[in-house]
Amino acid sequence: MDRYPPIADHGLVGDLQTTALVSSQGVVDWFAAPRFDSPSIFAALLDHDGGGHFRIAPEHPDLTCKQLYYPDTAILVTRFMSPDGVGEVMDFMPPDQSRTPTDRHTLIRLVRAVRGTVDFALECRPRFDYGRAEHQLEIGDNGARFRAPGTDAFLQATFPLEGDGRDVLGTVRLKAGQSAGAVFTVCAPGGDAPDPLTTDAVDVQVGEVTRFWQTWLRQSRYRGRWPELVHRSVITLKLLTYAPSGALVAAATTGLPEQVGGERNWDYRFTWVRDGSLSVRAMLDLGFVEEATAFVHWLVARLREREGKGDEPLQTMYRIDGSPDLPEETLDHFEGYRGSAPVRIGNGAVDQLQLDIYGEAIYAVAQGREIGQQATYEAWKTVARTLDWLADAWDRPDEGIWETRGGREDFTYSRVMSWAAFDHGLRLAEHFRRPADIEKWRAARDAIFDQVMDRGWNEKENAFVQHYGGDVLDASLLLMPRVGFLAPRDPMWLSTLDAMDRKLVSDSLVYRYDPAASPDGLRGSEGTFSLCTFLYVDALARAGRLEQARYTFEKMQTYANHVGLFAEEISPSGEQLGNFPQAFTHLALIMAAGTLDDALDAEHGR
């Protein structure tokens, strides 16, 4: 067991209310329950000694480990090859699509020998509440029970278990064709113990979970060139969506560094208005209308909550149940991934002003008749009042899309997305013949456009820049043609794209901006942003630069991990960095694939 395996050396499993990461060595080193944003139970990825882990792997000094997903599912298969034989562990969580949150969550680990004889060892060392809470262990005929403040957990296995202090160990020898099972169940204090475990029961669960995911994925309308990549991305988005509310978390983890040893270590287990809103278009394009609709309903509910309170209609982010409270604190007892401290939970950026979110929010509501026809009159009035408010509030400096902590600026992207809010609001009002202050919205839209063209353009760089009066380029502006602010082959846009090629692109990978040229209030550097690389592909394809777009897209695939997942960033050495897997990257991949497919089809006369 590596002290800190690479971030990319993991697969993701989940039950639509929480998730777990499993390394290619068979170690569950991240698991929080009962929700994505709950305190961790296994967090060895953030502190090897004190975070807790759950390992099942062969006891052999000469192992080769491989991972894959069972086709078209979220069932993760970890294979172990040794001179004595070949074994595998299938990890999964039974999905629950109900709208009711539950305290009970189950991680199932099916252990099999497929060739020869394999000796598996089990090691379960939970550390509750981010390793801050002590627990008691009870072992009986039906397995082990861990009792911690606010949480109980059960460990069952079809082979003998024994205590090791407050932890549990076990071993089992399997011959080819034999299997065993281990199940870790989290529940509320005093919850009933699960039924006795049998391998037949585990086999039944494998079949049910397989059918669930393969049936769900059959809704996909994607018929393009990269089905495996796109479908793995949409399964990942589904895994990162909290079924009771429809809210999408930005990533499954907290505290994984954007620079190893640095301080850019944030908690991403919350719902950003921006990320979730842009996911709506990606899900609709693939045919997943239910998921897109659920998020829009969640979003409109957030807008309605703040009506008449005299402050900003939206926060930048929320908890998955819509709660606005995300106080940021540090876990000083955790050493952090490879010494990357501090480890943070909560997120202080919740208090920032980011005006672009109104553009993304209205963009989400306006996407497609699948969403618009389900909007009630009350929901429309909420949207209309938001735009009425924005017409008087858009012209302010803010912290911007990247949540910099270096002070407010007049960010060009924030203005572009404010323009998009009015543009899509006007289209929505016209399409559905809804009452609106059309003249006020149109005047605001046109004023923003004129301001961006006048103050967002830098003659020296011959490009649109990060903020007014500056000369730093910013990859967020790659969305300008997608939202319709500029035509994708407008000369001013093409020269901006050329400038980004020179300043932000490194071997097809794209940086957000240059922190040295535009201080963001944080120490250290960062890698290229995978989200931005896929936005770059989208912009290149729209600009007609298809050869470059396709090569960039194909090259980016080489940075995916072994099961098709992406973290937030790519380091100069090609290592994945940041929280994992990142929803924004996977939804941008889906968007880029669709745009590139359409452009290539048009070029080929299809």
CORJO-V394122 format. One record per run of one state. SS is the DSSP state (a for helix, b for strand, c for the rest). FROM is the first residue (numbers start at 1). TO is the last residue. If there is no record, write none. Layout:
# CORJO-V394122
SS&FROM&TO  SS&FROM&TO
This chain:
# CORJO-V394122
c&1&9  b&10&14  c&15&18  b&19&23  c&24&26  b&27&32  c&33&39  b&40&42  c&43&52  b&53&58  c&59&63  b&64&69  c&70&75  b&76&82  c&83&84  b&85&92  c&93&104  b&105&125  c&126&127  a&128&131  c&132&134  b&135&140  c&141&142  b&143&148  c&149&150  b&151&157  c&158&160  b&161&164  c&165&166  b&167&175  c&176&178  b&179&187  c&188&198  a&199&217  c&218&226  a&227&239  c&240&240  b&241&242  c&243&246  b&247&248  c&249&250  b&251&251  c&252&253  b&254&254  c&255&266  b&267&267  c&268&270  b&271&272  a&273&286  c&287&288  a&289&305  c&306&316  b&317&318  c&319&328  b&329&330  c&331&336  a&337&339  c&340&343  b&344&345  c&346&347  a&348&351  c&352&355  a&356&366  c&367&367  a&368&372  c&373&376  a&377&393  c&394&397  b&398&398  c&399&408  b&409&409  c&410&410  b&411&411  a&412&432  c&433&437  a&438&455  c&456&456  b&457&458  c&459&462  b&463&464  c&465&466  b&467&467  c&468&474  a&475&479  c&480&490  a&491&503  c&504&504  b&505&506  c&507&508  b&509&510  c&511&527  b&528&529  a&530&542  c&543&545  a&546&557  c&558&566  b&567&570  c&571&575  b&576&580  c&581&581  b&582&582  a&583&603  c&604&606
